[in-house]
Amino acid sequence: MPVAVIMEFNGATLAQYDQVIVKMGLTPGGPAPAGALGHWVAATDNGILVTDLWQSREIYDAFAKDQIGPYAAEVGIPEPPKLTYLEVHTYFTPGPGA
């Protein structure tokens, strides 16, 4: 079942986020990691907010353990994110030619 994952990184910056993305080998607007269906990030008053859509919580949890956690620590993000998981009823993807 698809899952939305909301990650609140208090004390993190968009510059640190950009470093994590580079370490993961991802390119904004490029292909997503296997199992990821959507992603966006924004600055907040307290840090950054990342919202993802994954095919399942298990796929996200494995990705977070192998990549998000270690790379976030490497770039100096001060603490693990506060996580919220939501079961997704439905979602949309870009249509042809989008």
C-alpha positions as CSV (number, residue, x, y, z in Angstrom):
1,M,0.0,0.0,0.0
2,P,1.4,3.5,-0.9
3,V,2.5,5.6,2.1
4,A,3.2,9.3,2.5
5,V,6.2,10.0,4.7
6,I,6.5,13.5,6.2
7,M,10.0,14.2,7.6
8,E,10.6,17.2,9.8
9,F,14.3,18.0,10.1
10,N,14.7,20.6,12.8
11,G,17.9,22.6,12.5
12,A,18.6,21.4,9.0
13,T,19.2,23.7,6.0
14,L,18.4,23.4,2.3
15,A,22.2,23.5,1.7
16,Q,22.5,20.3,3.8
17,Y,19.6,18.8,2.0
18,D,21.3,19.5,-1.4
19,Q,24.5,17.8,-0.1
20,V,22.5,14.7,0.8
21,I,20.9,14.6,-2.6
22,V,24.3,14.7,-4.2
23,K,25.6,11.9,-2.0
24,M,22.6,9.8,-3.0
25,G,23.4,10.4,-6.7
26,L,20.0,12.0,-7.3
27,T,19.3,15.0,-9.6
28,P,16.3,17.2,-8.9
29,G,13.8,16.6,-11.7
30,G,15.6,13.3,-12.5
31,P,14.6,9.7,-11.9
32,A,13.5,8.8,-8.4
33,P,15.0,6.0,-6.3
34,A,13.4,2.6,-6.7
35,G,10.0,2.5,-4.9
36,A,9.7,6.3,-4.6
37,L,6.6,7.8,-6.3
38,G,7.0,11.5,-5.3
39,H,9.1,14.0,-3.4
40,W,9.3,17.6,-2.4
41,V,11.1,19.7,0.1
42,A,10.7,23.2,1.6
43,A,12.3,25.4,4.2
44,T,10.4,26.0,7.4
45,D,10.9,28.3,10.4
46,N,12.6,25.4,12.2
47,G,14.5,23.6,9.5
48,I,13.3,21.7,6.5
49,L,10.2,19.7,5.7
50,V,10.5,16.7,3.3
51,T,7.4,14.9,2.0
52,D,7.7,11.7,0.1
53,L,5.3,9.2,-1.5
54,W,6.6,5.6,-1.5
55,Q,5.2,2.3,-2.8
56,S,5.3,0.9,0.8
57,R,6.6,1.8,4.2
58,E,9.0,-1.1,4.1
59,I,10.7,0.2,1.0
60,Y,11.0,3.7,2.5
61,D,12.3,2.4,5.8
62,A,15.1,0.4,4.0
63,F,16.0,3.5,1.9
64,A,16.0,5.7,5.0
65,K,18.2,3.3,6.9
66,D,20.7,2.8,4.1
67,Q,20.8,6.4,2.7
68,I,18.9,9.2,4.4
69,G,20.1,8.5,7.9
70,P,23.8,8.0,7.2
71,Y,24.1,10.9,4.6
72,A,22.1,13.3,6.9
73,A,24.6,12.6,9.7
74,E,27.6,13.0,7.3
75,V,26.5,16.5,6.3
76,G,25.9,17.6,9.9
77,I,22.1,17.5,10.2
78,P,21.8,17.7,13.9
79,E,19.1,15.1,14.7
80,P,17.0,12.5,13.0
81,P,13.7,13.7,11.5
82,K,10.3,13.6,13.2
83,L,8.5,11.1,11.0
84,T,4.8,10.9,10.2
85,Y,3.4,8.0,8.1
86,L,0.1,8.2,6.4
87,E,-1.6,5.4,4.4
88,V,-2.5,6.9,1.0
89,H,-5.9,6.4,-0.5
90,T,-5.0,7.6,-4.0
91,Y,-2.5,9.7,-5.8
92,F,-1.8,11.1,-9.3
93,T,1.2,10.9,-11.5
94,P,2.2,13.1,-14.5
95,G,0.4,12.1,-17.7
96,P,2.0,11.6,-21.1
97,G,3.8,14.7,-22.3
98,A,4.1,16.2,-18.8
